[in-house]
Amino acid sequence: MALNIEKLKKDIAGAFAEQRDIKTDPASAAEKLAEALATAIDNYIKSGDVTVETQVTGTCATPSGAGTIAGTGTCTNGKMS
């Protein structure tokens, strides 16, 4: 899946909205805001697909000789598959 900037913006706006009216404990509100922003950014970055192509050079038993092997991988939630 492609990176979703609209979801990131929504998550950031939501993080600010949750802490906007906190007056009793500003330090706690700042900590909660920072945590929510970090989570939104982390989720955004991990949501993107990454496609890789790799080339292997060497000699194989079957088939013999050098060659190129192409492949793709998908990064989902920070893990390649």
N, C-alpha and C positions, 0 to 999 in steps of 0.2 A: 504494500500500500504506500502511496506517496505521503509525504509529510503533510499534515493537516493544520495549516496556519490558523484557520478559523476556530478549531477546537482549542488550540493553544491560547488564542486571544480570549476565548470564552472562559477558559480555566483561570487565566490571569485576572480577568475582570471579576470573576467569582471570588478569588482569593482576596482581592482588595475589598469587595463588598462585604465579605464576612467580618472584616476587621475594622471597617470604616467608623463605626460608632462606639468602639471600645474606648472608654475613658477611665475605667477603674484600674486597669493594669496595662499601661502602654508597653512595658517591656515584654509581657507575655503576648500581647497582640503582635508586636514586631516579630517575635520568634515564630508564632503561628503563621504569619504572613510569609516569612522567609521559607518556612517548611513547605507551605502550599505552592509557592513559586518554584522552588527547587523540584518538587514532585511534578508540576506541570511541565517544566522544561525537560526533565529526565524522561517523562512519558513521551513527549514530543520527539525527542531525539531517537528514542528506541522504537518509535512507530514506523520509521522509514524502511523501505526495502533497499538492500544493497546487492548489486549484481557484480559478480567478479568473474574474470576470465583468467585462467592460469595456463601456463605453457610448461610442459615437462620436456626436458631435453636429455637424451641418454639413449641407451640401447636396451631394448626389451627382448625377452626370449620369444614371445609371440605377440604381435608380429615383430620381426627383427628390424632394427634400425631406429633412427630418431624420428620423432613425430610431435605433433601438437595435440594436446587434449584440452578441449574447451568445456567449461562447465559453468553453472550458475549456482548461486547460493542466496538464500533469503535471510536477512537479519530480522528476527521477530522478537520483540521485547528484549533486545540486547543480546540475543543468542543467534548464532548462524546455524542454518540447517541446509 
